[in-house]
Amino acid sequence: MIFLQSTVTRETFWTIGPVGKAAFYFLAAAAVLVFLYGVYERFARYTRGTDDWFERLDDVGTRIVSSAKIVLSNEKQFDRDLYGGIMHAFILWGFLTLLIGTTILGIDIDGYRLLTALLTGEEQSFFVGDFYLSYSLVMDAMGLLFVVGVGMAIYRRYIVRNHRLWGKHTSLEDDAFIWTLFLLGVGGYVIEALRIVGTGFPSFETVSFVGYFGALVFDAAGMSAGQAETLYWWGWWSHALLALGFVALVPYAKPFHMISSFANVVTRDEKAGQRLPGVPADLAPDDIGYTSVEDFSWKQMLDMDACTKCGRCSAVCPAKASGRPLDPRDVILDLKQYRDDRDAGRTESIDIVADGGTSVVDSETMESCMACMACMDACPVEIEHLNHFTEMNRRLTETGQMKESVQETMMNVFQNGNTFGEPERKRGDWTDELEFEVPDAREEAVEFLWYVGDYPSYDERNQRVARSMARVLHEADVSYGILYEDEKHDGNDVRRVGEEGLYEMLVEDNAAAFEQCEFEKIVCTDPHSYNTFTNEYPEMVDDFDYPVYHYTQVVEELVNAGRLGLDGTELDYDVTYHDPCHLGRYNGEYEAPREVIRATGVDLAEMPRNRDDSFCCGGGGGGLWMDLEEESKPSEERLREALEDTDAGAAVEKFVVACPMCGTMYEDGRKTGDFEDDVEIVDITELLVEAFEARDARAHAGTSDSGGAAGGPATADD
């Protein structure tokens, strides 16, 4: 024995000897140098990327603190996946504890002991007594969590074979990573157990409860102290070499995500997806979008390196679930692989995206995207998929490879300001069937400028929504007005299919029209309009600082103020509600629609996938303008879910929406999915009008003392 067993500590380099110790330090220094060079080389590569459109490094301190909260809390991992959240939390917290513990040990050996020897002539250590006991207990406990977490990962990957962990980019690298972590965790306990056997089972080592248990197992198996001492030398070196090799290879393989992921969270755009990067004014058409790896910004390259192949984005993607050729994870990893192959000279230059032929990503893959942002919401490392997808859509647009139906729609918007190709003068024709005049915001000052939108203006089914909304505003005596033929398409989805130039034109036209009116606030029928007016127009127009509301937010205030004359008993049946992506996931508005729905008296049965987990209707990102091959339409799956998986089940009478695009897609899904006899699609405004009529009928029959709102109810022949 080199130290007395009565001393409450342990010898770090027990049985290793001076030569072995020197060799270890040499190898450790080499591993650290290789690690540092690799990290430098990876980040130096980012400096060769183009500038990012948005500021990513402002207020770095706040960014780091908020990112540390996100990472350490594992909040993104727990979303939709309790097992995965617990698993990752165990691995992360265990790994960090072991890393900190190793650092503390290094400070004692290579810092404190050397310093005290120089100052006092006698080497001292703080790695003794109560500190050592506390250290040993914490390290054993957290190390056990680490091993359990890795074991959970192995079980999920190889026994359960969770579908989202396997794909075209799954490789030996993934196997090596998880098994290396497992061997490091278990190996640490094995050599600890060997040391306890070899040093005669010191009584204080019971605090190292996992290692002590292992030692008891070895002892019961007949292992002697001498055998343990010999095996310890081999075990210690095996563990040390594996650990040093892991450290050295971190920047060159999957473990780099431990660094790149945190960097990606730090540099995230809080409005990613809600707003998209623009196109520099001096950029030639041939250079718009992804043309080569040189077009990737440093943040887009960091996105690629941050991807851990976890497949969370793939699991929630409605396009993939519908059988469309899109897997968000594969797109990001395809771009990364091509970038790495080009940097290493392993492949020739090809198109990043193209319609047929040889390309990194096929045009059909990009056409499949619904711009619902589910992938980004699910991503635990804040990869901004939609920015990448939009760059590729812009490339398809500039090269004339956009789907024909979308090209026709874009031409309609360019020529007539709407997706239907109808004359601008007909934009306000939906008002003709109302029994009251809808004010013209161009001719009188109003509180709310109501941006009606394309579908409520021109689509026969959605015109009923517009008339219902008008009746709600009239009923509550709201000061409002519309733009009639001066209103143009908002451009939200025009931008997301890649038509940036047309989008910029629409912004200019609408902003100019707004400027000619006297109003206080904007209210939108469509969440897509609400999103782009709120998050994107201010990026393009300096003085675009109007308060913007979705109609449900305005109506919620009217309900709470008692201006609609509802008492919550007007309707009596079961409904369910679909959260629109652009209202909910994009902009975080979940309560206003529900408050309005409940105000009518109906029983609201929540969809299993609701709020930020809502499943897209399929209409976003230009999906409304395409006819795509699908195994099952997202709208059909959603209606099935409403009738089979909600608490009310088949008792659900109405499927309530708050978006004209959603209404259009679900009316289509109701027909193609054979749900016409099972459920009715209604907008919230239509539900309100039904409640008005029930209230008025009750009052007319003498069953209520309520006489309606001031001024009396207006009626519409819808």
C-alpha positions, 0 to 999 in steps of 0.5 A: 500500500502506498498510503494508509487506509485510515486516510480518507482519500485515494491515490489517483495514480495507484499502480500506474507508477511515475513512467505511466503517469508521465505517459498519461500526461503526454497523451492527455496533452496530445488529446487536448491539443488535437481537440483544441485544433479540431474545435478551432478548425470547425469554427474557422470554417464558419468564418468562411460562410456568408454573413447571416441576415439577422443579428445573432450575437447581440447581447451575448450575455443574455443569450448565453444565460437563456441558452444555458437554461434551455440546455440544462433544463432539457425542456425541449427534450421533454416536449412530446417525449417524457422517456427521451427527456428523462434519458437525455437529462440523465446523460447530460447531468451525469456527463457534466458532473463527471466532467466537473469531477475530473476537472476538480481532481485535476485542479487538486493534483496539478494545481493545489498540490504543486502550489502548496509544495512550492509555497510551504515545501510540503505537498498538501491535498484538499482531496481528503476527509469530508470533501473526498466523501462528498465528492465520492458520493456525488460522483457515484450517484450522478455517474449512475444516472449517466449509465442509466441514461445511456442504457435507456438510449441503448434500449430505445435504439437497439431493443425498441428500435425507435423508428425516428432514430434510424434513417439514411444517415444512420451510421457506425458513427452513431453506434460508436458514440453511444457505446463509447459513452456506455463503456466510459460510464461502466468502465469507471465503476469497474476500475473503482471496484477493482481499487476497493478490492485491491486496497482492502475494502476501506470502510469509508469507501462505502460512500462510493456505493456503486463501486463498493457493490461491484467490489463485493461482487468481485470478492464474492467471485473469489477475486484476491487483492493481488488479482484486483491490483493487476487487473486495475492497471489494465483497466485503468489504462483501457479506461484512460485511453478510451477517454482520451481518444474520445476527447481527441475525436470530439470535434471530428465526429458526432460528439461535436454536437455537445459544442455546436448544439449549445452554440446553435441555441445561443445564436438562435433567432427568437423569431425564426420561421415567423420572419424569413431572411431577405435577399440583398438588393444587389444580388443577381438573379442567378445568385439567389437561393442556394446555388453552391456550398459557398452560399451557406451562411455561417449560421446555416452551417452551424445548423447542419453541425448541430443536428444530432440525428434525433429525428424529432423533426421527422416524427412531427412533420405532417408532410412525412406523415402524409407520405410526401417525399420530405424528411426535415432531418434528411434535408439538413443532413444531406446539405451537411454531407454535401458540404463536407464532401465538397470541402474534402474534394470527395465529390463534384459540384452539383445543383443544391436543389433541382427538378429531376436530374442530379441534385442534393435535394429534389424539388418535390421534397421542397414542394412538400413542405407546409411551412408549419414549423413543427420541425423547428418547434420539435428541434431541441437544438434550434435548427432553423429548417424553414430558412434553409427550405426557403433558400431552396424554394427561391432557387427553384423560383429563379430557375423556373422550376416551381410547380406549374400550379404555383406559377399560375397562382403567382401570376394571378397575384402579380396581375390581379393582387389575389390568388384567384385571378379575379378582378380587383374590383370584385374584392368587396363583392362579398359584402353585397349580401349583408343588410348593412354597409361595411365601412370603407377605411379609405373614406373614414377614420376607423379604429380597426382596419380589417384586412379581409384576405383572399379567401374570405374575399373571393372563395364562396365558402369563405365569403360566409366567414367574412360576412359572419365576421362583419356581423360580429363587428357590427353587432358589437358596434366596433369602429372598423373598415376595409380597403375593398379593391385596394387590398392585395394578397398579404404575401406570407405564403408567396414568400414561403414558396420562394417568390421574394420579389413578388413578396416585396412588391406586395409589401410595398402595395399594402403598406402604401394602401395602409398609409392612405387610411386613418386607423389605429389597429389592424385586424386580420381574418387569416393567421397567415396575414397576422403573422407577416404583418406582425413579424415581417412587414416591420422588417421591410417598412421602417414606419410599419408599427401598427398594432396587429391582431388576429380576429379571435383576439379582438373578439375575445375582448368583445366577449369579455366586455359583454359587447356580444350579448352572450351568456354562454348558454346559447349552444349545447353540443360538442365541438373540437378546435384545430390550432392553426399553425400561423396563429398557434405555433408561429405566434403563441396564441392559443387562449383567445380562440378557446375563450370565444368558442366557450362563450357560445356555450358549446362543449370543447373537446380538445384534439390530442395534438393541440396547441404547439403540438397541433398537426398542420392542415396541409395548406401552408407553404403553398400547399393550398395551391398544389395537388400532391400525391399523398398516402393520406391527406393531413386534413383527412387524418386530422378529421379522423383524429377529431372523431376517434381520438378526442374525449367526445369522439363521434359525438363531435358535431363541428370541427371549428377553425380560425383560419380560412386556409384551414377551413378550405383544406378541411372542407376538402378533406371532409369530402375526400375522406368521406366525413361529410355525414359525420362532422361539419366544418365551421369558422369561429365567426360562424359559430358566433353567428349561430349563437347570436341566432339562438339567443335571438330566437330564445328572446323572441320566444319569450324565454329570455329577458335579454333583448340583444346588444345595443342597437339590435342584432343585424342579420345576414342571408348566408 
